[in-house]
Amino acid sequence: MDGKLGLYFLTFLIINPIQDMDDNMYGSLGGNLRIQRFKKNLTQEEVAKAIGTSHSMIGRYERNKTRPRRGTLQKLADFYGLSINDLEN
């Protein structure tokens, strides 16, 4: 893990502490989306533009406030080069 990615990941863990399952409606999807974005060193705006949505929706997905529709989830999986199952687990 390079220094910049490590710093992003550490910041992510500080800002988003591990929650109880009852508090995290959609499991690990949001965290996985954020980690994939950090791995590619992208902003929410860049991901949003690539899949045709807004940066605020990307933020909502990453914070598990909203679950992406199936088509959007497929676009995200394709964008990151993963399967939907990989993103959800």
C-alpha positions in Angstrom: 0.0 0.0 0.0 1.6 3.3 -1.0 1.7 6.2 1.4 -1.2 8.2 -0.2 -3.5 5.3 -0.3 -2.6 4.4 3.3 -3.4 7.9 4.4 -6.8 7.9 2.6 -7.7 4.5 4.1 -6.6 5.7 7.6 -8.7 8.8 7.1 -11.6 6.6 6.0 -11.4 4.5 9.1 -11.3 7.5 11.4 -14.2 9.3 9.7 -16.2 6.1 9.3 -15.8 3.9 12.3 -17.0 0.3 12.1 -20.7 0.3 12.8 -23.0 -2.4 14.2 -24.9 -4.3 11.6 -28.1 -2.7 12.7 -26.7 0.7 11.9 -25.3 -0.3 8.5 -28.3 -0.9 6.3 -26.4 -2.2 3.2 -23.5 -4.1 4.7 -20.1 -3.4 3.3 -21.1 -2.1 -0.1 -20.5 1.6 0.7 -17.1 0.9 2.2 -16.1 -1.3 -0.7 -17.1 1.5 -3.2 -15.0 4.0 -1.3 -12.0 1.7 -1.1 -12.2 1.0 -4.8 -12.3 4.8 -5.5 -9.3 5.4 -3.3 -7.4 2.6 -4.9 -7.8 4.3 -8.3 -7.1 7.7 -6.7 -10.4 9.2 -8.0 -12.7 11.8 -6.7 -16.4 11.3 -6.3 -16.9 13.7 -9.1 -14.8 11.6 -11.5 -16.6 8.4 -10.6 -20.0 10.1 -11.0 -19.1 11.5 -14.4 -17.9 8.1 -15.6 -21.1 6.3 -14.7 -23.6 9.2 -15.3 -24.7 10.3 -11.9 -24.0 13.1 -9.4 -21.1 13.2 -7.0 -23.6 13.6 -4.1 -25.2 10.2 -5.1 -21.7 8.6 -5.0 -21.3 10.0 -1.5 -24.6 8.6 -0.5 -23.7 5.2 -1.8 -20.4 5.3 0.0 -22.0 6.3 3.3 -24.7 3.5 2.9 -27.4 6.1 2.9 -28.8 5.0 -0.5 -28.4 1.7 -2.3 -27.6 2.0 -6.0 -30.2 0.6 -8.4 -29.2 -2.6 -10.1 -28.2 -0.8 -13.3 -26.1 1.7 -11.5 -24.5 -1.0 -9.4 -23.5 -2.8 -12.6 -22.0 0.4 -14.0 -20.0 0.8 -10.8 -18.8 -2.8 -10.9 -17.8 -2.5 -14.6 -16.1 0.8 -13.9 -14.0 -0.8 -11.1 -13.4 -4.0 -13.1 -15.3 -6.1 -10.5 -18.4 -8.2 -10.2 -21.4 -6.9 -8.3 -20.8 -9.8 -5.8 -17.3 -8.5 -5.2 -18.6 -5.0 -4.4 -21.2 -6.3 -2.1 -19.0 -8.6 0.0 
